[in-house]
């Protein structure tokens, strides 16, 4: 799609992506102001939550108790429901990731101030604690993108006691909470795109290239920055900015099927030319050479910070648990050691934005036509 700037902006406004003069107020988020793990006890019918397989499962009532560093406690009425289609339907895990819904009236003055619904990345298997390494690796993937850009989801570790109110048992496992989509957009000064598709012409080239290269660094192919079957996009959110000439930026999330995490259940799509998630495969889009070179330079500038994060974190045990992801990162930076050759390699693999536009037009005709209306 080719359009003049004013026409593009008019189309975006007509689609309701953001108001013409959006300037959302950034609200404080104490939840993500610290890296100290939260200590939580959640009492809920987790047996019922484990059985939830519907696309939109019902909320289950419960209670969450936060224990502060001084030993004091604070209780919150909460609701929980399962999320994440792969975990729930593949049989890979016996415990799903889930949503937690807080009451707005109970959070002022607490670490959960200005929070409402939060995604929780939880343990995969109750009786196999070695799976915790994969949770920690995924958490570190989020922290890695935090080093590269503010346009990334913040996360907070937690130690959670799951008290099953429909069974007589408790389970203690690590988890982490992910920043809410709308809080992310507010922090960046934009709004979340709600459409089914996003046309490549609207993406900020540098932000798109940065996100594409991050997926390559992780060895992740389980994403789509342009479309999904319901709301754009697959394992990413897109933030729109009225103040930046209507440009969009993708913000990736959900990295558990990546090579750097490499859990036993990770697989790749059959149509790709690889057979393992530890084989990197670039799915990025074509951008001007100067954009690609700028992106590579930014990654090179953060090399030491990224390797230090993974090499020194207490979340990974010495030995294989730490050595595997560090070696995987070192292989990426070895390629980056010759930036011109690396750029040429990525350009040869990069996808055409015009071919993607045509694919979106064929696959999602109604959503595509919405972008054409003046």
C-alpha positions as CSV (number, residue, x, y, z in Angstrom):
1,X,0.0,0.0,0.0
2,X,1.4,3.4,-1.0
3,X,-0.2,6.5,0.5
4,X,0.6,10.1,1.2
5,X,1.2,10.9,4.9
6,X,-2.0,12.7,5.5
7,X,-4.0,10.0,3.8
8,X,-2.3,7.4,5.9
9,X,-3.0,9.3,9.1
10,X,-6.6,9.7,8.1
11,X,-6.9,6.0,7.5
12,X,-5.4,5.2,10.9
13,X,-7.7,7.7,12.7
14,X,-10.7,6.2,10.9
15,X,-9.7,2.7,12.1
16,X,-9.7,4.0,15.6
17,X,-6.1,3.2,16.4
18,X,-5.6,6.4,18.3
19,X,-7.1,9.8,18.6
20,X,-5.7,12.6,16.4
21,X,-3.8,14.3,19.3
22,X,-3.1,11.3,21.6
23,X,-0.8,12.3,24.5
24,X,-1.5,9.6,27.2
25,X,-0.3,10.3,30.7
26,X,2.4,7.9,31.9
27,X,1.4,6.4,35.2
28,X,3.9,5.0,37.7
29,X,4.4,1.2,37.9
30,X,6.1,0.3,41.1
31,X,5.7,-3.4,40.2
32,X,8.5,-3.1,37.6
33,X,10.7,-0.6,39.6
34,X,12.7,-3.5,41.2
35,X,14.2,-6.8,40.3
36,X,13.7,-8.3,43.7
37,X,11.4,-11.3,43.3
38,X,7.9,-11.0,44.8
39,X,6.7,-13.5,47.4
40,X,3.1,-14.5,46.6
41,X,0.6,-17.0,47.8
42,X,-2.4,-17.5,45.4
43,X,-5.4,-19.4,46.7
44,X,-7.6,-20.5,43.8
45,X,-9.2,-23.6,42.1
46,X,-6.0,-24.4,40.2
47,X,-7.3,-27.9,39.4
48,X,-10.1,-26.3,37.4
49,X,-7.6,-23.8,35.8
50,X,-5.4,-26.7,34.6
51,X,-8.4,-28.1,32.8
52,X,-9.3,-24.9,30.9
53,X,-8.9,-25.4,27.2
54,X,-11.5,-22.9,25.7
55,X,-10.2,-20.0,23.7
56,X,-11.9,-17.6,26.3
57,X,-12.0,-19.5,29.6
58,X,-14.0,-18.2,32.5
59,X,-12.5,-16.3,35.4
60,X,-12.0,-18.2,38.6
61,X,-12.2,-16.4,41.9
62,X,-9.4,-16.5,44.4
63,X,-7.2,-14.6,46.8
64,X,-3.5,-13.5,46.6
65,X,-1.3,-12.7,49.6
66,X,1.8,-10.6,49.1
67,X,4.6,-10.9,51.7
68,X,6.8,-7.9,52.0
69,X,10.5,-7.9,52.9
70,X,9.7,-7.0,56.5
71,X,7.4,-10.0,56.8
72,X,4.1,-8.0,56.6
73,X,1.4,-9.3,54.4
74,X,-1.3,-7.8,52.2
75,X,-4.3,-9.7,50.7
76,X,-6.0,-9.0,47.4
77,X,-9.2,-10.5,45.9
78,X,-8.2,-11.8,42.5
79,X,-9.5,-13.8,39.5
80,X,-7.4,-16.1,37.4
81,X,-7.8,-17.9,34.1
82,X,-5.6,-19.9,31.8
83,X,-4.0,-18.4,28.7
84,X,-1.5,-19.6,26.1
85,X,-3.0,-22.0,23.5
86,X,0.2,-24.1,22.9
87,X,0.7,-25.1,26.5
88,X,-2.9,-25.9,27.0
89,X,-3.6,-27.9,23.8
90,X,-0.3,-29.6,23.0
91,X,0.1,-31.5,26.3
92,X,3.6,-30.1,26.6
93,X,2.9,-28.8,30.1
94,X,0.6,-29.9,32.9
95,X,0.3,-26.3,34.3
96,X,-0.7,-23.4,32.0
97,X,0.4,-19.8,31.9
98,X,-2.4,-17.7,33.2
99,X,-4.0,-14.3,33.7
100,X,-4.4,-12.6,37.1
101,X,-7.1,-9.9,37.5
102,X,-6.7,-7.5,40.4
103,X,-9.4,-5.2,41.7
104,X,-8.5,-1.5,41.0
105,X,-9.9,-0.4,44.4
106,X,-7.4,-2.7,46.3
107,X,-4.1,-1.8,44.6
108,X,-3.5,1.9,45.4
109,X,-0.4,2.3,47.7
110,X,0.9,-1.2,47.0
111,X,3.4,-2.6,44.6
112,X,0.5,-3.4,42.3
113,X,-0.6,0.2,42.0
114,X,-2.0,1.0,38.5
115,X,-2.1,-2.6,37.6
116,X,-5.3,-4.5,36.6
117,X,-4.8,-7.6,34.5
118,X,-1.3,-9.2,34.3
119,X,0.1,-12.2,32.4
120,X,1.9,-14.7,34.6
121,X,4.5,-17.0,33.1
122,X,4.4,-20.1,35.3
123,X,6.1,-23.4,35.7
124,X,5.5,-26.1,33.1
125,X,5.6,-29.3,35.0
126,X,4.8,-29.6,38.7
127,X,7.1,-32.6,39.4
128,X,10.0,-31.8,37.1
129,X,11.8,-28.8,38.7
130,X,14.5,-28.8,36.0
131,X,11.9,-27.1,33.8
132,X,12.5,-24.0,35.9
133,X,15.7,-23.3,33.9
134,X,13.5,-22.7,30.8
135,X,11.3,-20.2,32.7
136,X,14.5,-18.4,33.9
137,X,15.9,-18.3,30.4
138,X,12.7,-16.8,29.0
139,X,12.8,-14.2,31.7
140,X,16.3,-13.3,30.8
141,X,15.2,-13.0,27.1
142,X,12.9,-10.2,28.2
143,X,15.6,-8.6,30.2
144,X,17.9,-8.8,27.2
145,X,15.4,-6.8,25.0
146,X,15.1,-4.3,27.9
147,X,18.9,-3.6,27.4
148,X,18.3,-2.9,23.7
149,X,15.2,-0.7,23.8
150,X,12.6,0.9,26.1
151,X,10.0,-0.4,23.6
152,X,10.0,-3.8,25.4
153,X,7.9,-5.5,28.0
154,X,9.0,-5.2,31.6
155,X,9.0,-8.3,33.8
156,X,9.1,-9.1,37.5
157,X,10.2,-12.4,39.0
158,X,8.0,-14.0,41.7
159,X,8.1,-17.0,44.0
160,X,4.5,-18.3,44.1
161,X,2.9,-20.7,46.4
162,X,-0.1,-22.1,44.6
163,X,-2.8,-23.2,47.1
164,X,-5.4,-25.4,45.3
165,X,-8.7,-24.6,46.8
166,X,-10.3,-27.5,44.9
167,X,-7.6,-30.0,46.0
168,X,-5.7,-30.5,49.2
169,X,-2.3,-29.5,48.0
170,X,0.1,-26.6,47.6
171,X,2.9,-26.1,45.1
172,X,5.9,-23.7,45.4
173,X,7.4,-22.6,42.0
174,X,9.1,-19.6,40.3
175,X,7.2,-17.4,37.9
176,X,7.3,-14.0,36.4
177,X,4.8,-11.3,35.6
178,X,4.7,-9.3,32.4
179,X,3.8,-5.7,32.0
180,X,0.3,-5.0,30.7
181,X,-0.1,-4.1,27.1
182,X,-1.8,-0.7,27.7
183,X,0.7,0.3,30.4
184,X,3.5,-0.5,27.9
185,X,1.8,1.7,25.3
186,X,1.2,4.6,27.8
187,X,4.9,4.4,28.9
188,X,6.0,4.8,25.3
189,X,3.4,7.5,24.5
190,X,1.3,5.5,22.1
191,X,-1.7,3.1,21.9
192,X,-2.0,-0.6,21.2
193,X,-3.1,-1.4,17.6
194,X,-6.3,-3.6,17.8
195,X,-6.7,-4.5,14.2
196,X,-6.2,-8.0,12.8
197,X,-3.4,-7.0,10.5
198,X,-0.8,-4.3,10.1
199,X,0.5,-3.3,6.7
200,X,4.3,-3.2,6.4
201,X,4.2,0.4,5.0
202,X,3.2,1.6,8.5
203,X,6.1,0.0,10.4
204,X,9.0,2.1,11.6
205,X,11.9,0.5,9.7
206,X,14.4,0.8,12.5
207,X,12.1,-0.5,15.2
208,X,10.9,-3.4,12.9
209,X,14.5,-4.3,12.0
210,X,15.5,-4.2,15.7
211,X,12.7,-6.6,16.6
212,X,13.4,-8.9,13.6
213,X,17.1,-9.1,14.6
214,X,16.2,-9.8,18.2
215,X,14.2,-12.8,17.2
216,X,17.2,-14.0,15.2
217,X,19.4,-13.5,18.2
218,X,17.1,-15.7,20.3
219,X,16.6,-18.3,17.5
220,X,12.9,-17.6,17.6
221,X,10.6,-18.2,14.6
222,X,7.3,-18.4,16.5
223,X,6.1,-14.8,15.8
224,X,4.4,-12.6,13.3
225,X,4.6,-8.8,13.4
226,X,1.9,-8.3,10.7
227,X,-1.1,-10.5,11.4
228,X,-2.8,-13.2,13.4
229,X,-6.1,-15.0,13.3
230,X,-7.7,-12.6,15.8
231,X,-5.9,-9.5,16.9
232,X,-2.6,-8.4,15.6
233,X,-0.1,-9.9,16.1
234,X,1.2,-13.4,16.9
235,X,3.5,-13.1,20.0
236,X,3.8,-9.4,19.6
237,X,2.0,-6.2,20.2
238,X,2.1,-3.2,17.9
239,X,2.2,0.3,19.3
240,X,0.9,3.3,17.2
241,X,2.2,6.8,17.6
242,X,0.3,9.9,16.5
243,X,3.2,12.0,17.5
244,X,5.6,10.2,15.1
245,X,3.9,10.7,11.8
246,X,1.7,7.7,12.4
247,X,4.4,5.1,12.5
248,X,4.0,1.8,14.3
249,X,6.6,-0.3,16.3
250,X,6.4,-4.0,17.1
251,X,7.0,-5.2,20.6
252,X,7.7,-9.0,20.8
253,X,6.9,-11.3,23.7
254,X,6.6,-15.0,24.4
255,X,10.0,-16.5,23.7
256,X,9.7,-20.0,25.2
257,X,9.9,-21.7,21.8
258,X,13.2,-20.0,21.0
259,X,16.6,-21.6,20.6
260,X,18.1,-19.8,23.6
261,X,15.3,-21.2,25.9
262,X,15.2,-24.6,24.1
263,X,12.7,-26.5,26.2
264,X,12.1,-30.2,25.4
265,X,8.7,-29.3,23.7
266,X,10.1,-26.6,21.4
267,X,9.5,-27.3,17.7
268,X,9.6,-25.3,14.4
269,X,7.1,-25.0,11.7
270,X,7.3,-27.6,9.0
271,X,7.6,-25.1,6.2
272,X,10.8,-23.6,7.5
273,X,14.2,-24.8,6.2
274,X,15.3,-25.8,9.7
275,X,14.6,-28.8,12.0
276,X,15.6,-27.4,15.4
277,X,15.0,-24.2,17.3
278,X,18.7,-24.0,17.9
279,X,19.2,-23.4,14.2
280,X,18.8,-19.7,13.5
281,X,16.5,-18.7,10.7
282,X,16.0,-15.0,9.8
283,X,12.4,-14.0,9.2
284,X,13.0,-10.3,9.1
285,X,11.9,-7.8,6.4
286,X,13.9,-5.9,3.8
287,X,15.0,-2.5,5.1
288,X,17.4,0.1,3.6
289,X,21.0,-0.9,4.1
290,X,21.7,2.1,6.3
291,X,18.9,1.0,8.7
292,X,20.3,-2.6,8.9
293,X,23.8,-1.3,9.5
294,X,22.5,1.0,12.3
295,X,20.7,-2.0,13.9
296,X,23.8,-4.1,13.8
297,X,25.9,-1.3,15.3
298,X,23.4,-1.0,18.2
299,X,23.6,-4.7,18.9
300,X,27.4,-4.6,18.8
301,X,27.3,-1.8,21.3
302,X,25.3,-3.9,23.7
303,X,27.4,-7.1,23.3
304,X,29.2,-6.9,26.6
305,X,26.0,-6.0,28.6
306,X,24.1,-8.9,27.1
307,X,26.8,-11.5,27.6
308,X,27.3,-10.2,31.2
309,X,23.6,-10.6,31.9
310,X,23.6,-14.2,31.0
311,X,27.1,-15.1,32.3
312,X,26.7,-13.7,35.8
313,X,23.0,-14.1,36.6
314,X,22.3,-16.3,39.7
315,X,19.2,-17.6,38.0
316,X,21.2,-20.1,35.9
317,X,23.3,-22.9,37.4
318,X,26.9,-23.2,36.4
319,X,27.5,-25.8,33.8
320,X,25.1,-26.7,31.0
321,X,22.3,-24.5,32.3
322,X,24.4,-21.4,31.8
323,X,26.9,-22.6,29.1
324,X,24.3,-23.4,26.5
325,X,22.6,-20.0,26.2
326,X,25.9,-18.1,26.6
327,X,27.4,-20.2,23.7
328,X,24.3,-19.5,21.6
329,X,24.7,-15.8,22.2
330,X,28.5,-15.9,21.4
331,X,27.7,-17.5,18.1
332,X,25.4,-14.6,17.2
333,X,28.1,-12.1,18.1
334,X,30.7,-14.0,16.2
335,X,28.5,-13.5,13.1
336,X,28.2,-9.8,14.0
337,X,32.0,-9.6,14.1
338,X,32.0,-9.1,10.4
339,X,29.1,-6.6,10.1
340,X,29.2,-6.2,6.3
341,X,29.2,-10.0,5.6
342,X,26.4,-10.4,8.2
343,X,24.3,-7.6,6.7
344,X,24.6,-9.2,3.3
345,X,23.6,-12.6,4.7
346,X,20.5,-11.1,6.3
347,X,19.6,-9.1,3.2
348,X,19.6,-12.3,1.1
349,X,17.2,-14.0,3.6
350,X,15.0,-11.0,4.3
351,X,11.3,-11.0,3.2
352,X,9.8,-8.5,0.8
353,X,7.3,-6.0,2.4
354,X,5.4,-5.9,-0.9
355,X,5.1,-9.7,-1.0
356,X,3.8,-9.6,2.6
357,X,1.2,-6.9,1.6
358,X,0.0,-9.1,-1.2
359,X,-0.3,-12.1,1.2
360,X,-2.3,-10.0,3.7
361,X,-4.6,-8.9,1.0
362,X,-5.3,-12.5,-0.1
363,X,-5.5,-14.1,3.4
364,X,-7.3,-11.3,5.3
365,X,-9.4,-9.5,2.6
366,X,-11.9,-7.8,5.0
367,X,-9.2,-6.6,7.4
368,X,-7.1,-5.5,4.4
369,X,-10.0,-3.5,2.9
370,X,-10.4,-1.6,6.1
371,X,-7.0,-0.1,5.6
372,X,-8.0,1.2,2.1
373,X,-10.9,3.3,3.3
374,X,-10.3,7.1,3.3
